[in-house]
Amino acid sequence: MKDDSLTPDQERFMLWLEADDVEGHSIADGEGAVPAEWMAERQSVEELGQILRSHLPGSLEPSSSVGFNESLRKRLAE
């Protein structure tokens, strides 16, 4: 059922929700396919994420829970 109050983008998103495919993977090549500019934007975001992740250490060790909690208490008291 078409809802005339929705924009085409909103209508497409609602179809994805109904198909339980919010990201649009299963209908990307079919009718109502994801616009090319959306896929280009998604690719750019994935590339940016990879760049950012490549500049971070592989794992970050949490600080001492006692020291962390104390510093948090001090910041909240300010």
N, C-alpha and C positions, 0 to 999 in steps of 0.2 A: 504494500500500500504506500503510495507516494504522499509525502507531506509537503505541500507547497510552501510552507513557512520556512523550510530548511534550504540553505544554500546547497549547491551541488557538492561542495566539499563535506558539509555536514551530512548530507544524504549518503555519500559514499562511506563516511565513518560509521553511520548507523548500520549500513549493510554489513560492514566488517564486524561490528558488535554482534549483530544477529547471527552471523556465520561463525562466531567465536574465533575471529581472526583479526584482532585489533591491529596488528602490524600489516595486514594485507598480503601476507605471503601466499596463501592458497589461491587468491584471485588475481595475483599480480599480472598474469598473462591472459586472463580471460576478460569477459565483459566487465566494465567498470574498473579496468586496470589502474594501478597506481600511476599518477602522472610522472613523466620522466624527470621533471624538475624535483619532485619529492624524492625520487630514488637518487638523484645526483646530490641532493642535500644530505640524505642519509649516508651516502658514501663519504662525503666530506666530513661529517661528524665522526664516522668510524675512523677515518684517517687521523683526525685531530686527537681522538682518544688514544690511538696507538702512539702518536708522537708524545703525548703527555705521559702515558704509561712508561715509555722508553726512558724517560728522564727521572723516574722514581726508583728507589731501591726495590728489589724483588720482594722483600718482606720488611716490615717495620716492627720492631719489638716494642711492646707497650712498656711504658715507664712503670716504676713501682706503684702498685695500687695505693699504698699508704701515702706516698709523696704526691701522687696525682690527686687523690681525694683532698689532701690538705691544701694544695695549690688552688683547687677548685673552690674550696670553702673560703679561702682568702679573697679570691676574685669576686665571689658572690657577695661577700661582706662589704666590698668597696662601694 
